[in-house]
Amino acid sequence: MMLIEVIGGIIQWVIFPILYLQYTFYQQLKKQDKELAVLQAKSEVQTQSTDRELKEIKNTVDRIFQKLDSLENNLRK
């Protein structure tokens, strides 16, 4: 009977707390994985948006230079 009580005490005071801590860490890790995935998605959207805006700016600048070249050619004639 004494051995069963010792094993029960070990399970109750050592193994259960360790399992609870592992479970808690696992839950936190899952939460952090989700948050990381959301942040990565937001970053990707921002990067795409920035790239699109930079393309628009480049196209606008190219059109401005084309018009300036056209004006310069007309003035030289």
N, C-alpha and C positions, 0 to 999 in steps of 0.2 A: 504494500500500500504506500509505503514511503517513497518508492521510486516513481510511482505514478504521480504523486503530489509534486515531486521535484520536476518531472517532465512537464506537468501542467503549469507549474510556476515559470519554467523556462519559456514555454510557449506563450504564456500570458504576458510576461514582463520583458522578453527579449525578441522573440520572433514576430509577434503581432505589431509591436512598435516599428520594427524594421520594415515589415510589409506595408504598414501604413505610410511610412516615409517614402518608400519606393512608389507607392500609388500616388501620393501627393506630388512627387517629382515628375511622375509620368503625366499627370494632369496638367501641371505647369508647362511641361515640354510641349504637349499638344496645343495648349493655348498660344504659346510662343511661336510654334510652327504656323498656326493660322494667322497670327499677327504679321509674321514675316512674309507670308504669301500675299497678304493684303498690301503690305508696303512695297513688295516687288511689283505687284500689279499696278499700283499707283505710280511707281517710278517709271514703269514701261509706258504708261499712258502719257505721263509728262514728257518723256523723251520723244515719243512720237509727235506730240503736240509741238514741242520745240522744233523738231526737225521740219515739220510742215510749215511752221511760221518762218523758219530760216529760208526754206525754199521759196516761199512767197516773197520775202524781202529780196532774195537774190533775183527772182524774176522781175520784180519791180525796178531794181537797180539796173538790170540788163535792158529793160525797156527804156528807162531814162537815158542810158548811154546811147542806145540806138537812135532815140529822138535827137539827142545832142549831136551825134554824128551826122544825122540827116540835115539838121539845121546848119551845121558847119559846111557840109557839102553844098547846100543851097546858097550859102553866103559866098562861097568861093566861086560860084558860077557867075 
